[in-house]
């Protein structure tokens, strides 16, 4: 009786009464009293059931995992849309929502399934009036089913078993946005991001354990070297509206993503710190692609049903906003793209942009930051003397907390008109193409005036990160004129992905191809340990 009542209560929260829904349209958590999360087969069965008798959904695969599992993409539209060309012809914005990039963080996977059900069979069909929605409930298909106990213990064993963080190739899929080694990443960009071109990318996660006082925290795409307008609109318009509406409708408190450190600041804390700005994180890369993106982080210490409810409410209100304001978002993105191209045409060879960044504080403080309170006491006997902090079971508000959620350049480089890549580095040209960059083979010899970078040192990290010894070069640019031959690769920077190309190819970038060891062999083979070595990619200001 208790389980039936609990299921009825949660279905009511998610917008459906129990008598309106068949068992086939219930998710694994709903069927298990929120003790279990969906397997890959569970998700596939649910997708088959939810698509049945609906004229507003199509499905395609973004790719196949190492273990042979298709990664399903659900396209929700009214009228039905089957291809990117049809979507573009509709003039409607495309909104992409993804769960399960980290298979231990399961609530996004489950909330997306519930939203599928509500839009196709419940009371949310109106969300397709002015937009097309792409749902990917289970992005990391292989590792989802490698479930075990005592994994992600900050989630309070709710559910008991969850999948692994890395994919079956051993990579963190949310650190792969630049190197693009994972099958999933390549499938995402080649079969979804490039052809469908979503106006907004939403990535659903769970925090790693900070005891703040929010049911969910969020972050926009950190643009760094990109155009600022999509970030500004996300920060100033989308997120405040979503937070306000969720509090009013659901009684939930959402706040800015960030960690704090009592061992450094004591108690009460005075600052929070966001995550890194690097475009290896998928959300951040969209800032360099002139598009909007949002990171969602459910509160790890709540129970599964609570985390599902918070994630559901967050995505629901995002879709409410985009359904009303999607056309305006498209206009802002389009202008950002045009501005990026115009900057190259008018200022290429003259203006500098950041390539390495440091985290700094926003000017505006958080007026009232919610967090669990801490008891401060001095331990003078027993173990080690000193200050200790004991978390208390109450949430308080701390006034005027500094939010370290901005990034200032520490190293800058001149924005060129474009780059020339020697034919011997075809792998670099091909890698750019996978990102959606237009790369052209020279059909005649050219003379390029610009700058050549000479590296004086190559430093490799002492410990591996994502199976890479991260690289950093030091050196300097000098003016030069060079001849290039037919068959070399030409990248005209006056194209939509100008900022991403710049960040990727600049040798001193903190998250470019040099960072990810694409040029190690070149530097070592040419004796970087004994002498300076030229970086092979030429930055041109004029081409003849």
CORMO-V866271 format. One record per pair of residues at least 24 apart in sequence whose ideal C-beta (glycine too) atoms are under 10 Angstrom apart, sorted by the first residue. I is the first residue (numbers start at 1). J is the second residue. If there is no record, write none. Layout:
I:J
I:J
This chain:
2:33
3:31
3:32
3:33
3:34
4:33
6:30
6:33
6:34
6:305
7:31
7:32
7:33
7:34
9:305
10:34
10:114
10:305
10:308
10:309
11:114
11:117
11:122
13:114
13:250
13:305
13:308
13:309
13:312
13:313
14:111
14:114
14:115
14:117
14:118
14:122
14:305
14:308
14:309
14:312
14:313
14:316
15:114
15:115
15:117
15:118
15:122
15:123
15:124
15:312
15:316
16:114
16:117
16:118
16:121
16:122
16:123
16:124
17:122
20:121
20:122
20:123
21:117
21:121
21:122
22:49
22:121
23:49
24:48
24:49
24:50
24:52
25:49
25:50
25:52
25:113
25:114
25:116
25:117
25:120
25:121
25:122
26:113
26:114
26:117
27:109
27:110
27:111
27:112
27:113
27:114
27:116
27:117
27:137
27:308
28:106
28:109
28:110
28:113
28:159
29:106
29:107
29:109
29:110
29:111
29:113
29:114
29:158
29:159
29:304
29:305
29:308
30:110
30:113
30:114
30:305
30:308
32:159
32:160
32:304
33:304
33:305
34:110
34:158
34:159
34:303
34:304
34:305
34:306
34:307
34:308
35:157
35:158
35:159
35:160
35:161
35:304
36:106
36:147
36:159
36:160
36:161
36:162
36:304
37:100
37:103
37:104
37:106
37:107
37:109
37:110
37:144
37:147
37:158
37:159
37:160
37:161
37:162
37:163
37:304
37:308
38:100
38:106
38:109
38:110
38:113
38:137
38:138
38:144
38:145
38:159
39:138
39:144
39:145
39:147
39:163
40:65
40:67
40:69
40:70
40:71
40:72
40:100
40:103
40:109
40:138
40:140
40:141
40:142
40:143
40:144
40:145
40:163
41:69
41:145
42:109
42:110
42:113
42:138
42:144
42:145
43:72
43:99
43:100
43:109
43:110
43:112
43:113
43:137
43:138
43:141
43:144
44:69
44:70
44:72
44:137
44:138
44:141
46:110
46:113
46:114
46:116
46:117
46:137
47:72
47:74
47:113
47:116
47:135
47:137
47:138
49:116
49:117
49:121
50:74
50:113
50:114
50:116
50:117
50:118
50:119
50:120
50:121
51:116
51:120
52:120
52:121
53:120
53:121
54:80
54:116
54:119
54:120
54:121
54:125
55:79
55:80
55:120
56:80
56:81
56:119
56:120
56:121
56:125
56:128
56:133
57:81
57:116
57:119
57:120
57:128
57:133
57:135
58:82
58:83
58:86
59:135
60:134
60:191
60:192
61:187
61:191
62:134
62:136
62:139
62:183
62:184
62:186
62:187
62:188
62:189
62:190
62:191
62:192
62:193
62:196
63:141
63:182
63:183
63:184
63:185
63:186
63:187
63:188
63:189
63:190
63:191
63:192
64:141
64:183
64:184
64:187
65:139
65:140
65:141
65:142
65:143
65:144
65:167
65:168
65:169
65:182
65:183
65:184
65:187
66:141
66:142
66:167
66:168
66:169
66:170
66:182
66:183
66:184
67:141
67:142
67:143
67:145
67:167
67:168
67:183
68:141
68:142
69:138
69:140
69:141
69:142
69:144
69:145
69:168
70:141
70:187
71:100
71:136
71:137
71:138
71:139
71:140
71:141
71:142
71:183
71:184
71:187
71:188
71:191
71:192
72:135
72:136
72:137
72:138
72:139
72:141
73:98
73:134
73:135
73:136
73:137
73:139
73:187
73:188
73:191
73:192
73:196
74:112
74:113
74:116
74:119
74:120
74:133
74:134
74:135
74:136
74:137
75:132
75:133
75:134
75:135
75:196
76:115
76:116
76:119
76:120
76:124
76:125
76:127
76:128
76:131
76:132
76:133
76:134
76:135
76:319
77:128
77:131
77:132
77:133
77:134
78:119
78:125
78:126
78:127
78:128
78:129
78:130
78:131
78:132
79:128
80:128
81:128
81:132
81:134
81:196
83:195
83:196
84:191
84:192
84:194
84:195
84:196
84:197
85:195
86:132
87:132
87:134
87:195
87:196
87:197
87:198
88:132
88:195
88:196
88:197
90:131
90:132
91:130
91:327
91:330
92:128
92:129
92:130
92:131
92:132
92:133
92:199
92:323
92:326
92:327
92:330
93:130
93:131
93:132
93:133
93:197
93:198
93:199
93:200
93:292
93:322
93:323
93:325
93:326
93:327
93:328
93:329
93:330
93:331
93:333
94:131
94:132
94:133
94:134
94:192
94:196
94:197
94:198
94:199
94:200
94:201
94:322
94:326
94:330
95:127
95:131
95:132
95:133
95:134
95:135
95:198
95:199
95:200
95:201
95:202
95:292
95:315
95:318
95:319
95:321
95:322
95:323
95:326
95:329
96:132
96:133
96:134
96:135
96:136
96:188
96:192
96:193
96:196
96:197
96:198
96:199
96:200
96:201
96:202
96:203
96:286
96:291
96:293
97:133
97:134
97:135
97:136
97:137
97:198
97:200
97:201
97:202
97:203
97:204
97:294
97:296
97:315
97:318
97:319
98:134
98:135
98:136
98:137
98:138
98:139
98:140
98:173
98:188
98:192
98:201
98:202
98:203
98:204
98:205
98:282
98:283
98:296
99:135
99:136
99:137
99:138
99:139
99:140
99:202
99:203
99:204
99:205
99:296
99:311
99:315
100:136
100:137
100:138
100:139
100:140
100:141
100:143
100:144
100:163
100:173
100:204
100:205
101:136
101:138
101:139
101:140
101:165
101:167
101:172
101:173
101:174
101:176
101:184
101:188
101:203
101:204
101:205
101:282
102:139
102:140
102:143
102:144
102:152
102:162
102:163
102:164
102:165
102:166
102:167
102:172
102:173
102:174
102:203
102:204
102:205
102:206
102:208
103:138
103:139
103:140
103:141
103:142
103:143
103:144
103:145
103:146
103:147
103:151
103:152
103:162
103:163
103:164
103:165
103:166
103:167
103:173
104:140
104:143
104:144
104:146
104:147
104:148
104:151
104:152
104:155
104:161
104:162
104:163
104:164
104:165
104:206
105:140
105:152
105:155
105:162
105:163
105:165
105:204
105:205
105:206
105:207
105:208
105:296
105:297
105:298
105:300
105:307
105:311
106:138
106:144
106:147
106:152
106:155
106:158
106:159
106:161
106:162
106:163
106:204
106:206
106:298
106:304
106:307
106:308
106:311
107:155
107:159
107:204
107:205
107:206
107:216
107:296
107:298
107:299
107:302
107:304
107:305
107:306
107:307
107:308
107:309
107:310
107:311
107:312
108:136
108:137
108:138
108:139
108:202
108:203
108:204
108:205
108:206
108:296
108:298
108:307
108:308
108:311
108:312
108:314
108:315
109:136
109:137
109:138
109:139
109:140
109:144
109:163
109:204
109:308
109:311
110:137
110:159
110:204
110:304
110:305
110:307
110:308
110:311
110:312
111:137
111:204
111:296
111:298
111:307
111:308
111:309
111:310
111:311
111:312
111:313
111:314
111:315
111:316
112:136
112:137
112:138
112:202
112:204
112:311
112:312
112:315
113:137
113:138
113:308
113:312
114:308
114:309
114:311
114:312
114:315
114:316
115:311
115:312
115:315
115:316
115:319
118:312
118:316
119:316
119:319
124:316
124:319
124:320
124:323
126:320
126:323
127:316
127:319
127:320
127:322
127:323
128:319
128:323
129:323
129:324
130:322
130:323
130:324
130:325
130:326
130:327
131:199
131:200
131:319
131:322
131:323
131:324
131:325
131:326
131:327
131:329
132:196
132:198
132:199
132:326
133:198
133:315
133:319
133:322
133:323
134:192
134:193
134:196
134:198
134:201
134:202
135:202
135:315
136:184
136:188
136:192
136:203
136:204
137:204
138:163
139:167
139:173
139:174
139:184
139:185
139:187
139:188
139:203
139:204
139:282
140:164
140:165
140:166
140:167
140:168
140:172
140:173
140:174
140:182
140:184
141:167
141:168
141:184
142:166
142:167
142:168
142:169
142:183
142:184
143:167
143:168
143:169
143:170
143:173
152:206
152:208
152:209
152:300
153:209
153:300
154:206
154:207
154:208
154:209
154:210
154:211
154:299
154:300
154:301
155:206
155:207
155:208
155:209
155:298
155:299
155:300
155:301
155:302
155:303
155:304
155:307
156:300
156:301
156:302
156:303
156:304
156:307
157:303
157:304
158:300
158:301
158:302
158:303
158:304
158:305
158:306
158:307
159:303
159:304
160:304
162:206
162:304
166:466
169:467
170:466
170:467
171:466
171:467
171:468
172:280
172:281
172:465
172:466
173:203
173:282
174:203
174:205
174:275
174:280
174:281
174:282
174:283
174:284
174:295
175:276
175:278
175:280
175:281
175:282
175:465
175:466
175:468
175:511
176:280
176:281
176:282
176:466
176:516
177:278
177:279
177:280
177:281
177:282
177:283
177:284
177:285
177:286
177:288
177:435
177:500
177:511
178:278
178:279
178:280
178:281
178:285
178:288
178:431
178:435
178:500
178:503
178:504
178:509
178:511
178:512
178:513
178:515
178:516
178:518
179:280
179:431
179:466
179:467
179:468
179:511
179:513
179:515
179:516
179:517
179:518
180:280
180:431
180:434
180:435
180:516
181:466
181:467
181:468
181:516
182:466
185:282
185:434
186:434
186:435
188:282
189:282
189:285
189:289
189:434
189:435
189:436
190:433
190:434
190:435
190:436
193:282
193:285
193:286
193:289
193:291
193:435
193:436
194:289
194:433
194:434
194:435
194:436
194:497
195:436
197:289
197:291
197:330
197:333
197:436
197:496
198:286
198:291
198:292
198:293
198:333
199:230
199:286
199:291
199:292
199:293
199:322
199:326
199:327
199:328
199:329
199:330
199:331
199:332
199:333
199:334
200:230
200:234
200:238
200:286
200:291
200:292
200:293
200:294
200:318
200:319
200:321
200:322
200:326
200:329
200:330
200:333
201:282
201:283
201:285
201:286
201:289
201:291
201:292
201:293
201:294
201:295
202:283
202:292
202:293
202:294
202:295
202:296
202:314
202:315
202:318
202:319
202:322
203:281
203:282
203:283
203:286
203:293
203:294
203:295
203:296
203:297
204:294
204:295
204:296
204:297
204:298
204:311
204:314
204:315
205:257
205:283
205:295
205:296
205:297
205:298
205:300
205:311
206:296
206:297
206:298
206:299
206:300
206:301
206:302
206:307
206:311
207:257
207:258
207:259
207:297
207:298
207:299
207:300
207:301
207:307
208:259
208:297
208:300
209:259
209:299
209:300
209:301
210:257
210:258
210:259
210:260
210:261
210:272
210:297
210:299
210:300
210:301
210:371
210:372
211:260
211:262
211:299
211:300
211:301
211:371
211:372
211:373
211:374
211:391
211:392
211:395
212:253
212:255
212:256
212:257
212:258
212:259
212:260
212:269
212:272
212:297
212:299
212:301
212:369
212:370
212:371
212:372
212:395
213:253
213:255
213:299
213:369
213:370
213:371
213:372
213:373
213:394
213:395
213:396
213:397
213:398
214:243
214:252
214:253
214:254
214:255
214:256
214:257
214:258
214:297
214:298
214:299
214:310
214:369
214:370
214:371
214:395
215:246
215:250
215:251
215:252
215:253
215:254
215:255
215:298
215:299
215:302
215:306
215:307
215:309
215:310
215:311
215:313
215:314
215:370
216:242
216:243
216:246
216:252
216:253
216:254
216:255
216:257
216:296
216:297
216:298
216:299
216:302
216:306
216:307
216:309
216:310
216:311
216:313
216:314
217:254
217:255
217:256
217:257
217:258
217:259
217:272
217:274
217:295
217:296
217:297
217:298
217:299
217:310
217:314
218:242
218:243
218:254
218:255
218:256
218:257
218:294
218:295
218:296
218:297
218:314
218:318
219:256
219:257
219:258
219:274
219:275
219:281
219:283
219:284
219:293
219:294
219:295
219:296
219:297
219:405
220:256
220:257
220:274
220:283
220:284
220:286
220:287
220:292
220:293
220:294
220:295
220:405
221:277
221:279
221:281
221:282
221:283
221:284
221:285
221:286
221:287
221:288
221:289
221:291
221:292
221:293
221:294
221:295
222:274
222:275
222:276
222:277
222:278
222:279
222:281
222:283
222:284
222:285
222:286
222:287
222:288
222:293
222:295
222:357
222:359
222:405
222:406
222:407
223:277
223:279
223:284
223:286
223:287
223:288
223:289
223:290
223:293
223:336
223:407
223:499
224:277
224:278
224:279
224:284
224:287
224:288
224:353
224:354
224:355
224:356
224:357
224:406
224:407
224:408
224:409
224:499
224:503
224:509
224:510
224:511
225:277
225:279
225:287
225:288
225:353
225:354
225:355
225:357
225:407
225:409
225:412
225:413
225:415
225:498
225:499
225:500
225:502
225:503
225:506
225:509
226:279
226:284
226:285
226:286
226:287
226:288
226:289
226:290
226:291
226:336
226:340
226:353
226:498
226:499
226:500
226:502
226:503
227:287
227:288
227:289
227:290
227:291
227:332
227:333
227:335
227:336
227:337
227:338
227:339
227:340
227:343
227:498
227:499
228:287
228:336
228:339
229:290
229:292
229:331
229:332
229:333
229:335
229:336
229:339
230:286
230:287
230:289
230:290
230:291
230:292
230:293
230:329
230:332
230:333
230:335
230:336
230:337
231:286
231:287
231:292
231:293
231:336
232:292
232:332
232:336
233:292
233:325
233:328
233:329
233:331
233:332
233:333
233:336
234:286
234:287
234:292
234:293
234:294
234:329
234:332
235:292
235:362
235:405
237:292
237:321
237:325
237:328
237:329
237:332
238:292
238:294
238:317
238:318
238:321
238:322
238:325
238:329
239:294
239:314
239:317
239:318
239:321
241:317
241:318
241:320
241:321
241:324
241:325
242:294
242:313
242:314
242:315
242:316
242:317
242:318
242:319
242:320
242:321
243:314
243:317
244:317
245:313
245:316
245:317
245:318
245:320
245:321
246:310
246:313
246:314
246:316
246:317
246:318
247:313
248:317
249:313
249:316
249:317
249:320
250:309
250:310
250:312
250:313
250:314
250:316
250:317
251:313
252:299
252:306
252:309
252:310
252:313
252:314
253:299
253:310
253:370
253:395
254:296
254:297
254:298
254:299
254:310
254:313
254:314
254:317
254:370
255:366
255:368
255:369
255:370
255:371
255:403
256:362
256:366
256:369
256:401
256:403
256:405
257:295
257:296
257:297
257:403
257:405
258:297
258:366
258:369
258:401
258:403
258:404
258:405
259:404
260:369
260:371
260:398
260:401
260:404
262:374
262:376
262:387
262:388
262:389
262:391
263:387
263:389
266:374
266:376
266:387
266:389
267:371
267:373
267:374
267:375
267:376
267:387
267:389
267:390
267:398
268:369
268:371
268:373
268:374
268:376
268:396
268:398
268:399
268:401
269:369
269:371
269:374
269:398
269:401
269:402
270:365
270:369
270:398
270:400
270:401
270:402
271:361
271:365
271:366
271:369
271:401
271:402
271:403
271:404
272:361
272:366
272:369
272:371
272:398
272:401
272:402
272:403
272:404
272:405
273:359
273:361
273:402
273:403
273:404
273:405
274:359
274:362
274:403
274:404
274:405
274:406
274:407
275:359
275:405
276:357
276:359
276:407
276:510
276:511
277:354
277:356
277:357
277:358
277:359
277:405
277:406
277:407
277:510
277:511
278:357
278:407
278:503
278:509
278:510
278:511
278:512
278:515
279:499
279:500
279:503
279:504
279:509
279:510
279:511
279:512
280:465
280:466
280:511
280:515
280:516
281:511
284:407
284:511
285:435
285:500
285:503
285:511
286:333
286:500
287:336
287:499
287:500
287:503
288:340
288:435
288:497
288:498
288:499
288:500
288:501
288:502
288:503
288:504
288:511
289:333
289:336
289:337
289:340
289:435
289:436
289:496
289:497
289:499
289:500
290:332
290:333
290:334
290:335
290:336
290:337
290:338
290:339
290:340
290:341
290:496
290:497
290:498
290:499
290:500
291:329
291:330
291:332
291:333
291:336
291:337
291:496
292:322
292:329
292:330
292:332
292:333
292:336
294:318
301:372
301:391
334:496
336:496
336:499
337:495
337:496
337:497
337:498
337:499
338:496
339:498
340:415
340:493
340:494
340:495
340:496
340:497
340:498
340:499
340:500
340:502
341:492
341:493
341:494
341:495
341:496
341:497
341:498
342:494
342:498
343:415
343:493
343:494
343:498
343:499
344:415
344:416
344:417
344:418
344:492
344:493
344:494
344:495
344:498
344:499
344:501
344:502
345:417
345:493
345:494
345:498
346:494
347:414
347:415
347:417
348:414
348:415
348:416
348:417
348:418
348:450
348:492
348:493
348:494
348:498
348:539
348:540
348:541
348:542
349:414
349:415
349:416
349:417
349:449
349:450
349:451
349:539
349:540
349:541
349:542
350:414
350:415
350:416
350:541
351:412
351:414
351:415
352:409
352:411
352:412
352:413
352:414
352:415
353:409
353:412
353:413
353:414
353:415
353:499
353:502
353:503
353:506
354:407
354:408
354:409
354:410
354:411
354:412
354:413
354:502
354:503
354:506
354:509
354:510
355:409
355:410
355:411
355:412
355:413
355:502
355:503
355:505
355:506
355:507
355:508
355:509
355:510
355:511
355:512
356:407
356:409
356:410
356:411
356:412
356:413
356:472
356:506
356:508
356:509
356:510
356:511
356:512
357:406
357:407
357:408
357:409
357:410
357:411
357:412
357:509
357:510
357:511
358:404
358:406
358:407
358:408
358:409
358:410
358:411
358:510
359:404
359:405
359:406
359:407
359:408
360:404
360:405
360:406
360:407
360:408
361:402
361:403
361:404
361:405
361:406
362:402
362:403
362:404
362:405
362:406
363:402
363:403
363:406
364:400
364:402
364:403
365:399
365:400
365:401
365:402
365:403
366:397
366:398
366:399
366:400
366:401
366:402
366:403
366:405
367:397
367:398
367:399
367:400
367:401
368:396
368:397
368:398
368:399
368:400
368:401
369:396
369:397
369:398
369:399
369:400
369:401
369:402
369:403
370:395
370:396
370:397
370:398
370:401
371:395
371:396
371:397
371:398
371:401
372:396
373:397
373:398
409:510
410:510
411:474
411:506
411:508
411:509
411:510
412:506
412:508
413:451
413:453
413:477
413:502
413:503
413:506
413:507
413:508
413:509
413:539
414:450
414:451
414:477
414:502
414:506
414:539
414:541
415:493
415:498
415:499
415:502
415:506
415:539
415:541
416:448
416:450
416:451
416:491
416:493
416:498
416:501
416:502
416:505
416:506
416:538
416:539
416:540
416:541
416:542
417:448
417:449
417:450
417:491
417:492
417:493
417:494
417:539
417:540
417:541
417:542
417:543
418:448
418:450
418:490
418:491
418:492
418:493
418:494
418:495
418:498
418:501
418:505
418:538
418:539
418:540
418:541
418:543
419:448
419:450
419:489
419:490
419:491
419:492
419:493
419:501
419:502
419:504
419:505
419:506
419:537
419:538
419:539
419:540
420:446
420:448
420:450
420:482
420:484
420:488
420:489
420:490
420:491
420:536
420:537
420:538
420:539
420:540
420:543
421:484
421:488
421:489
421:490
421:491
421:505
421:536
421:537
421:538
422:484
422:485
422:487
422:488
422:489
422:536
422:537
422:538
423:484
423:485
423:486
423:487
423:488
423:489
424:487
424:488
424:522
424:536
425:488
425:489
425:513
425:518
425:519
425:522
425:536
425:537
426:487
426:488
426:489
427:513
427:518
428:489
428:491
428:504
428:505
428:513
428:518
428:519
428:536
428:537
429:488
429:489
429:490
429:491
430:489
431:504
431:513
431:516
431:518
432:489
432:491
432:497
432:500
432:501
432:504
432:505
432:513
433:489
435:497
435:500
435:501
435:504
436:495
436:496
436:497
436:500
437:491
437:493
437:495
437:496
437:497
437:498
437:500
437:501
437:504
437:505
438:490
438:491
438:492
438:494
438:495
438:496
438:497
438:501
439:489
439:490
439:491
439:492
439:495
439:501
440:488
440:489
440:490
440:491
440:492
441:486
441:487
441:488
441:489
441:490
442:484
442:485
442:486
442:487
442:488
442:489
442:490
442:543
443:486
443:487
443:490
444:484
444:485
444:486
444:487
445:483
445:484
445:485
445:486
445:487
445:488
446:482
446:483
446:484
446:485
446:486
446:488
446:490
446:540
446:543
446:544
447:481
447:482
447:483
447:484
447:540
447:542
447:543
447:544
448:480
448:481
448:482
448:483
448:484
448:488
448:490
448:538
448:539
448:540
448:541
448:542
448:543
448:544
449:479
449:480
449:481
449:482
449:538
449:540
449:541
449:542
449:543
449:544
450:477
450:479
450:480
450:481
450:482
450:538
450:539
450:540
450:541
450:542
450:543
451:476
451:477
451:478
451:479
451:480
451:535
451:538
451:539
451:540
451:541
452:476
452:477
452:478
452:479
452:480
452:481
452:482
452:534
452:535
452:536
452:537
452:538
452:539
452:540
453:477
453:478
453:480
453:506
453:507
453:508
453:514
453:533
453:534
453:535
453:536
453:537
453:538
453:539
454:478
454:480
454:507
454:531
454:532
454:533
454:534
454:535
455:507
455:508
455:514
455:519
455:522
455:523
455:526
455:528
455:532
455:533
455:534
455:535
456:528
456:531
456:532
456:533
457:523
457:528
457:529
457:532
457:533
458:514
458:519
458:520
458:522
458:523
458:524
458:528
458:529
458:533
460:517
460:520
460:524
461:515
465:516
466:516
467:517
468:515
468:516
468:517
468:520
469:517
469:520
470:510
470:511
470:514
470:515
470:516
470:517
471:507
471:512
471:513
471:514
471:515
471:516
471:517
471:518
471:519
471:520
471:523
472:507
472:508
472:509
472:510
472:514
472:515
473:507
473:508
473:509
473:514
473:515
473:519
473:520
473:523
473:528
473:533
473:535
474:507
474:508
475:507
475:508
475:528
475:532
475:533
475:534
475:535
476:508
476:532
477:506
477:507
477:508
477:535
477:539
478:534
479:541
480:534
480:538
480:539
480:540
481:538
481:540
481:542
481:544
482:538
482:540
484:538
484:540
484:543
488:538
489:537
490:540
490:543
491:537
491:540
492:540
492:543
493:539
493:540
502:539
505:535
505:537
505:539
506:535
506:537
506:539
507:535
507:536
507:537
507:539
508:535
513:537
